[in-house]
Amino acid sequence: MPAFTPWSAERATEIIASEAGREGALLPILHALQAAFGYIDRAAEPLIADALNLSRAEVHGVVTFYHDFRSEPAGKHVLRLCRAEACQAAGGDALVDHAERRLGTPIGTTTPGGDVTLEAVYCLGLCALGPSAMLDGRVVARLDAAGLDALLDEAGP
């Protein structure tokens, strides 16, 4: 995982200003903030709203609508398990159960020590090779419990 800058309103304001002149600037701003900080702090929402002449509700609605935007920092590693129908049919539900038991945390949360964030993703485009997952941006297909354990061992929780 890349190293992120600690949240700062000053740095966020610079990022927002650098992207605000673009057409359809909201999504580029959100992506740039997440790339810089690893998440989109709630304190950024009014800054964005003011810069783009949007309501805070509009900005918040976009942040919360897209699953890729985080509202808090992720763990050192991010494990995304595909929850789409093809992967579920190939054993994806059992992998989620296995991951939750192994990590001691439900999907959608981060382990208490901050080592792994376990997330659901709805299709990685490997429907014929499911179940699939993504660890820190690297896609893995035809995953089973042993393969999942190997990924988690690699992540080091």
C-alpha positions in Angstrom: 0.0 0.0 0.0 1.3 3.5 -0.7 2.2 5.8 2.1 -0.4 8.5 2.6 -0.1 12.1 3.9 -1.7 12.7 7.2 -5.0 14.7 6.8 -4.6 18.4 6.7 -7.2 21.0 5.7 -4.5 23.1 4.2 -3.3 20.4 1.9 -6.9 19.4 1.0 -7.6 23.0 0.1 -4.5 23.0 -2.3 -5.8 19.8 -3.9 -9.3 21.1 -4.3 -8.0 24.3 -5.9 -5.8 22.4 -8.3 -8.8 20.4 -9.6 -11.7 22.9 -9.2 -11.4 24.4 -12.6 -12.0 21.1 -14.4 -15.3 20.3 -15.9 -17.1 17.9 -13.7 -14.5 18.5 -11.0 -16.2 16.7 -8.1 -15.0 13.2 -8.9 -11.4 14.2 -9.8 -11.2 16.2 -6.5 -12.5 13.2 -4.5 -10.0 10.8 -6.3 -7.1 13.3 -5.7 -8.0 13.6 -2.0 -8.2 9.9 -1.5 -4.9 9.4 -3.4 -3.2 11.9 -1.1 -4.7 10.9 2.3 -6.0 7.4 1.7 -9.5 8.5 2.5 -11.8 11.5 2.3 -12.1 13.2 5.6 -15.6 14.6 6.5 -13.9 17.9 7.0 -13.1 18.0 3.3 -16.8 17.9 2.3 -17.6 21.6 3.1 -14.3 22.7 1.5 -15.3 20.9 -1.7 -18.9 22.2 -1.5 -17.7 25.8 -1.1 -15.2 25.5 -4.0 -17.7 24.0 -6.4 -20.8 25.9 -5.3 -22.5 22.7 -4.3 -24.4 21.8 -1.1 -22.6 19.7 1.5 -25.4 17.1 1.0 -24.5 16.8 -2.7 -20.8 16.3 -1.9 -21.6 13.8 0.9 -24.0 12.0 -1.3 -21.3 11.4 -3.9 -18.7 10.3 -1.3 -21.1 7.8 0.2 -22.6 6.5 -3.1 -19.3 5.2 -4.5 -17.9 2.2 -2.7 -14.3 3.1 -3.6 -14.3 6.2 -1.5 -13.3 5.7 2.1 -14.4 7.9 5.0 -11.7 6.7 7.3 -8.2 5.3 6.7 -7.8 1.7 5.6 -5.6 -0.8 7.2 -2.1 -1.5 6.0 -3.5 -4.0 3.5 -6.9 -4.0 1.8 -8.4 -7.4 0.9 -11.5 -7.1 -1.3 -13.6 -10.2 -1.8 -15.9 -10.4 -4.8 -19.5 -10.6 -3.7 -21.1 -10.7 -7.2 -23.4 -13.6 -8.2 -20.8 -15.6 -10.2 -18.3 -15.6 -7.4 -21.0 -16.4 -4.8 -22.0 -19.4 -6.9 -18.4 -20.6 -7.0 -18.0 -20.5 -3.2 -17.5 -16.8 -2.5 -19.8 -16.9 0.6 -17.6 -19.5 2.2 -14.5 -17.4 1.5 -16.1 -14.4 3.2 -17.0 -16.5 6.2 -13.4 -17.9 6.3 -11.9 -14.4 6.0 -14.1 -13.0 8.8 -13.3 -15.9 11.1 -9.5 -15.7 10.3 -9.3 -11.9 10.7 -11.8 -11.7 13.6 -13.6 -8.8 11.9 -16.7 -8.6 9.7 -16.6 -7.6 6.1 -16.6 -3.8 5.7 -14.3 -3.2 8.7 -10.6 -3.2 9.6 -8.9 -5.5 12.0 -8.3 -4.0 15.5 -4.6 -3.8 14.9 -5.1 -2.0 11.6 -3.4 -4.7 9.6 -6.2 -5.6 7.1 -9.3 -3.9 5.9 -11.8 -6.5 4.6 -14.1 -5.2 1.9 -16.8 -6.4 -0.4 -16.4 -5.6 -4.1 -19.1 -6.3 -6.7 -17.3 -7.8 -9.6 -13.6 -7.8 -10.5 -14.4 -9.0 -14.0 -13.2 -12.5 -13.5 -16.6 -14.2 -13.5 -15.4 -17.3 -15.2 -12.5 -17.7 -12.7 -14.3 -17.1 -9.4 -14.3 -16.8 -6.6 -11.9 -13.9 -6.9 -10.3 -11.3 -4.7 -8.0 -8.4 -4.7 -5.2 -7.8 -2.2 -3.6 -4.3 -2.3 -4.6 -3.9 -6.0 -3.5 -7.4 -7.1 -6.3 -9.6 -8.4 -6.3 -13.3 -7.6 -8.7 -15.8 -9.3 -9.9 -19.2 -8.4 -9.4 -18.6 -4.8 -10.1 -21.2 -2.1 -9.6 -21.2 1.6 -5.9 -22.3 1.3 -5.3 -19.6 -1.2 -7.0 -17.0 1.0 -4.9 -18.1 3.9 -1.8 -17.6 1.8 -2.9 -14.1 0.9 -3.6 -13.3 4.5 -0.2 -14.8 5.5 1.4 -12.5 2.9 -0.4 -9.5 4.4 0.9 -10.5 7.8 -2.1 -10.2 10.2 
